[in-house]
Amino acid sequence: NKDRKHMAAFWEYGIKFYGFPPNPFRKVEKLPENSEPHYVPPVEDFWKVYAVADDLDRAMLLGLLYTAGRRSEPLRWTWEDDIDLQGRRIRLSTCKTADGSRKYEWLTMPATLHDALIGLKLATGGHGHVFTSKKTGEPYKERKHFIERLCRKANVRGFNFHGIRGLTASLLAQGGVPMKEIQHILLHSRMTTTDRYIRRIGGTSDVLAAAFDRFDATRKAGRVIPFPAGNKKAI
């Protein structure tokens, strides 16, 4: 099915620029598949991983959790273009649009992320890319396995970038944030995508910051479940 998708996309490019005939891959039926849900870690495990990370990795983890950004998102951030500490804003982008163009969105930062980025800027000088290698001084390209390494160090089940994105979405859904605003935060172009995303993991830009500011206040008070979940008692 993935090959079918890629070949169909390639053929559409040929139609647009080289006069290819109608797309034959669109006529190929999808094969049945059993899609496993993405593993979304318990929020307690996220904070265990956070506890064993250094300051740079902590800032990246918070950036992922508090923005629902995709894996490549924090690696693209620059202090000049994407971080507005004075206005307490952070810019996200996605290429997952119908025409492939990049879509930008400014979100209000929760206070904890704002404080972490201030500390990181003071420590690094605050020029160019936000996250750069301590060894080379160059911007990170992928950082594929750093979360998995931290998971092993924290002795929790391994999760990845996408697991954190799913955790953010699930926390917002548990907190009663409307689906339309979760769609806005995840930068999904269609509500059906957000609906499938929420089911698979089992607005305004201020909604995210407000939700996680409440989350942080609760967490610092000693509770680990950030939002009330029905009649379940928070522990």
C-alpha positions in Angstrom: 0.0 0.0 0.0 2.9 2.3 0.7 4.4 1.5 -2.7 1.1 2.2 -4.3 0.9 5.5 -2.6 4.4 6.6 -3.7 3.9 5.4 -7.3 0.6 7.3 -7.5 2.3 10.4 -6.2 5.1 10.0 -8.7 2.7 9.6 -11.6 0.8 12.7 -10.6 4.0 14.6 -10.8 4.5 13.2 -14.3 1.0 14.2 -15.3 1.6 17.8 -14.1 5.0 18.4 -15.7 5.5 15.8 -18.4 2.1 15.0 -19.9 1.8 11.5 -18.5 -1.5 9.6 -19.3 -4.1 9.1 -16.6 -2.7 7.6 -13.4 -2.9 3.8 -13.5 -2.0 3.4 -9.8 -5.2 5.1 -8.8 -7.0 2.0 -10.2 -5.1 -0.4 -8.0 -7.1 -1.4 -5.0 -5.5 -1.2 -1.6 -4.6 -4.5 0.1 -6.0 -5.3 3.5 -3.6 -4.5 6.3 -3.5 -4.7 10.0 -2.3 -1.4 11.3 -0.8 -1.4 14.8 -1.5 1.7 16.9 1.4 3.9 17.6 2.7 3.4 21.1 1.8 6.4 23.3 3.7 6.4 26.6 2.1 7.1 30.0 2.7 10.7 31.0 4.7 9.4 34.0 7.2 7.7 31.7 7.7 10.9 29.8 8.7 12.7 33.0 11.0 9.9 34.0 12.8 10.3 30.6 12.8 14.1 31.1 14.4 13.6 34.6 17.5 11.8 33.1 18.0 14.2 30.2 20.4 17.2 30.1 19.2 20.8 29.7 19.4 20.8 25.9 17.5 17.5 25.6 15.0 18.7 28.2 14.2 21.7 26.1 13.7 19.6 23.0 11.4 17.2 24.9 9.3 20.1 26.2 9.2 21.6 22.7 7.9 18.3 21.3 5.3 17.8 24.1 4.0 21.3 24.4 3.7 22.0 20.7 2.7 18.5 19.3 5.4 19.1 16.7 6.6 16.4 14.3 10.0 14.9 14.6 11.7 17.4 12.2 10.0 20.4 13.7 12.4 21.4 16.5 15.4 20.6 14.3 14.3 23.4 12.0 13.7 26.0 14.7 15.9 29.1 14.6 16.1 31.7 17.3 15.5 34.5 14.7 12.6 33.1 12.7 10.7 30.7 15.0 11.2 31.7 18.6 9.6 34.9 20.0 10.5 34.9 23.7 9.2 38.4 24.3 5.8 37.6 22.8 5.9 34.1 24.3 5.3 32.5 20.9 6.8 29.7 18.9 6.3 29.0 15.1 5.4 25.5 13.7 5.3 24.5 10.1 4.1 21.6 8.0 4.4 20.5 4.3 1.4 18.2 4.6 -0.8 20.3 2.5 -2.6 19.5 -0.8 -0.1 21.4 -3.0 3.0 20.6 -0.9 3.6 24.2 0.2 4.7 24.9 3.7 2.1 26.1 6.1 3.2 28.2 9.2 1.4 28.6 12.5 2.3 30.6 15.6 1.4 29.1 19.0 1.6 30.6 22.4 4.2 28.9 24.6 3.3 27.3 27.9 5.3 28.9 30.7 7.5 25.9 31.3 8.7 25.7 27.7 9.2 29.5 27.7 11.4 29.3 30.7 13.4 26.3 29.3 14.1 28.2 26.0 15.2 31.3 27.9 17.7 29.2 29.8 18.9 27.5 26.6 19.3 30.8 24.9 21.4 32.2 27.7 23.6 29.0 27.7 24.1 28.8 23.9 24.2 32.5 22.8 20.9 32.3 21.0 21.9 32.6 17.4 21.1 30.3 14.4 19.4 27.0 15.1 18.0 26.4 18.5 19.3 22.8 18.8 22.9 22.2 17.8 25.3 19.4 18.5 27.6 19.9 21.5 30.3 18.0 19.6 30.3 19.8 16.3 28.3 23.0 16.9 26.3 22.1 13.8 22.5 21.8 13.6 21.2 18.3 14.3 20.0 16.5 11.1 17.9 13.7 12.5 18.5 12.7 16.1 16.7 9.4 15.4 17.6 7.5 18.6 18.2 10.0 21.3 14.7 9.5 22.9 15.2 5.7 22.8 18.5 6.1 24.6 17.0 8.2 27.3 14.2 5.6 27.7 16.8 2.9 28.4 18.5 5.2 30.8 15.2 5.9 32.6 14.3 2.2 32.5 10.9 2.7 30.7 9.4 1.2 27.6 10.9 2.8 24.5 8.9 5.5 22.7 9.8 7.9 20.0 9.0 11.4 18.6 5.6 10.3 17.3 4.8 8.8 20.7 5.2 12.2 22.3 3.0 13.8 19.6 0.4 11.2 20.4 0.8 11.9 24.1 0.1 15.6 23.5 -3.0 14.8 21.5 -4.3 12.3 24.1 -3.8 14.8 27.0 -5.7 17.5 25.1 -8.5 15.1 24.3 -8.7 13.9 27.9 -8.7 17.6 29.0 -11.8 18.3 26.9 -10.2 20.4 24.3 -12.5 20.5 21.3 -11.5 18.4 18.3 -11.5 21.4 16.0 -8.8 23.0 18.2 -6.8 19.8 18.5 -6.9 19.7 14.6 -5.5 23.2 14.6 -2.7 22.4 17.0 -1.7 19.2 15.1 -1.7 21.2 11.8 -4.0 18.7 10.2 -5.7 20.0 7.1 -8.8 17.8 7.6 -10.9 17.0 10.6 -11.1 13.4 9.6 -7.3 13.1 9.9 -7.5 14.4 13.5 -10.4 12.1 14.3 -8.5 9.0 13.0 -5.4 10.2 14.9 -7.2 10.5 18.3 -9.0 7.1 17.8 -5.7 5.4 16.8 -3.9 6.6 19.9 -6.8 5.3 21.9 -8.9 26.8 17.5 -6.9 29.0 18.9 -3.2 28.9 19.5 -3.7 29.9 23.2 -5.6 26.6 23.9 -2.4 24.6 23.9 -0.5 26.9 26.3 -3.5 27.2 28.6 -3.9 23.5 28.8 -0.3 22.8 29.6 0.0 25.7 32.0 -2.8 24.0 34.0 -1.0 20.7 33.5 2.3 22.1 34.9 0.6 23.7 37.9 -1.0 20.3 38.7 2.2 18.4 38.2 4.2 20.7 40.4 1.6 20.2 43.1 2.5 16.6 43.2 -0.1 15.0 40.9 0.9 13.1 37.8 -2.3 12.9 35.8 -2.7 16.3 34.2 -6.5 16.4 33.4 -9.6 15.1 35.0 -10.7 11.9 33.1 -14.4 11.3 33.7 -15.0 10.0 37.2 -11.6 8.5 37.6 -9.7 9.8 40.6 -6.4 11.5 39.8 -3.4 10.1 41.6 
